[in-house]
Amino acid sequence: MSDHPINLTIESRIQSGKEKETSNHTIQGKLIEKGNSLYLRYEEDLEIGQVSTTVKIDNQQVTVIRRGALSMRQSFAPGQLSESLYKTPFGSMPMQIRTERIEQLVDREQNKGRLTLRYMLYLEEDETQRHELSLSWKGASQ
């Protein structure tokens, strides 16, 4: 198992009806190699508190685990529908995700890569959002 510090850029695009929301920020994180899986780990300070996120990247599936002020565990696999519970300090809500596409370009030797998830998010009350989440990383210079 190897563990590398990385600079991680998180780009998010959300479309809900005619409304579009985009965010982009860069944070420090860690890249951990364990067998054939890669793990991206990072901490975020959100308005509601701190959240620790782990993104597990396998050949055919990506799993996102968030702990702290927000809590969820969500699996992404192309063409599949998965359900989970999204927990916040204000309560929990069920959500469903239908993964449309996963794109990954990983260069283990250069310690860099990019992961893009495209998915539909279904919340209660028939609200549907189209999401595109991209995580790009490169080794942090020591």
C-alpha positions in Angstrom: 0.0 0.0 0.0 1.4 3.4 -0.9 0.2 6.8 0.2 0.9 10.1 -1.8 0.0 13.7 -1.0 -1.9 15.2 -3.9 -3.4 18.5 -5.1 -7.1 17.7 -5.9 -9.3 19.9 -8.1 -13.0 19.2 -7.7 -15.3 20.5 -10.5 -19.1 20.1 -10.1 -21.8 20.9 -12.6 -25.5 20.5 -11.6 -28.5 21.1 -13.8 -31.9 21.2 -12.2 -34.6 22.1 -14.7 -33.3 25.3 -16.4 -31.0 26.2 -13.5 -27.3 25.4 -13.7 -24.8 25.5 -10.9 -21.1 25.2 -11.2 -18.3 25.0 -8.6 -14.6 24.5 -8.8 -12.1 24.3 -6.0 -8.6 22.8 -5.3 -7.7 21.2 -2.0 -5.0 19.0 -0.5 -5.6 15.3 -0.3 -4.1 11.9 -0.3 -3.9 9.2 -3.0 -3.7 5.7 -1.6 -3.0 2.6 -3.7 -4.2 -0.7 -2.3 -4.2 -3.7 -4.6 -6.0 -2.7 -7.8 -8.0 0.0 -6.2 -7.2 3.7 -5.8 -8.5 5.8 -2.9 -8.7 9.6 -2.9 -9.1 11.1 0.6 -9.7 14.7 1.4 -11.3 16.9 4.1 -13.7 19.8 3.4 -14.8 22.6 5.7 -18.4 23.3 4.7 -20.8 25.8 6.2 -22.4 23.0 8.3 -19.1 21.6 9.5 -16.2 19.4 8.4 -16.7 16.5 6.0 -14.2 13.7 5.4 -14.5 12.1 1.9 -13.1 8.9 0.5 -13.5 8.0 -3.2 -12.7 4.4 -4.0 -11.9 3.8 -7.7 -12.1 0.2 -9.0 -12.1 -1.0 -12.6 -15.9 -0.9 -13.1 -17.2 1.0 -10.0 -16.6 4.1 -7.9 -17.8 4.4 -4.3 -18.0 7.7 -2.5 -18.1 7.7 1.3 -18.6 10.9 3.2 -18.5 11.2 7.0 -18.9 14.1 9.4 -21.4 16.9 9.1 -22.7 15.1 6.0 -22.9 11.3 5.8 -23.5 9.1 2.8 -22.2 6.1 1.0 -23.0 5.9 -2.7 -21.9 3.5 -5.4 -21.6 4.4 -9.1 -21.6 1.8 -11.9 -22.5 2.6 -15.5 -26.2 1.9 -16.3 -27.1 1.0 -12.7 -29.5 2.6 -10.3 -28.3 2.7 -6.7 -30.0 4.0 -3.5 -28.6 5.5 -0.4 -29.5 7.8 2.5 -28.1 11.3 2.6 -27.7 12.4 6.2 -27.3 16.0 7.3 -27.7 17.8 10.7 -31.1 18.8 9.4 -32.3 15.3 8.8 -32.0 12.4 6.3 -33.4 12.0 2.8 -33.3 9.0 0.5 -31.7 9.5 -2.9 -31.3 7.4 -6.0 -28.5 7.7 -8.5 -28.5 6.4 -12.1 -24.9 6.4 -13.3 -24.6 7.4 -17.0 -20.9 7.3 -17.5 -17.6 6.9 -15.6 -14.4 8.1 -17.3 -11.1 7.5 -15.7 -7.6 8.4 -16.8 -5.0 7.3 -14.3 -1.2 7.6 -14.6 0.1 5.8 -11.5 3.8 6.4 -12.4 3.2 10.2 -12.7 0.9 10.2 -9.7 -1.9 12.0 -11.5 -5.3 11.3 -13.0 -8.8 12.4 -13.6 -12.1 10.8 -12.7 -15.4 12.1 -14.2 -18.8 10.8 -13.0 -22.0 11.7 -15.0 -25.2 10.7 -13.2 -28.9 11.6 -12.6 -29.8 12.3 -9.0 -33.4 11.6 -7.9 -34.5 13.2 -4.7 -37.8 13.1 -2.9 -40.7 15.0 -4.4 -39.7 14.0 -7.9 -36.8 16.5 -8.1 -34.3 15.3 -10.7 -30.8 16.8 -11.2 -28.2 16.0 -13.8 -24.7 16.0 -12.2 -21.2 15.9 -13.6 -18.4 15.6 -11.0 -14.8 15.7 -12.1 -11.9 15.0 -9.7 -8.4 15.8 -11.1 -5.3 15.2 -9.1 -1.5 15.5 -9.3 1.2 14.8 -6.9 1.9 17.6 -4.5 5.4 18.9 -4.6 7.1 18.2 -1.3 
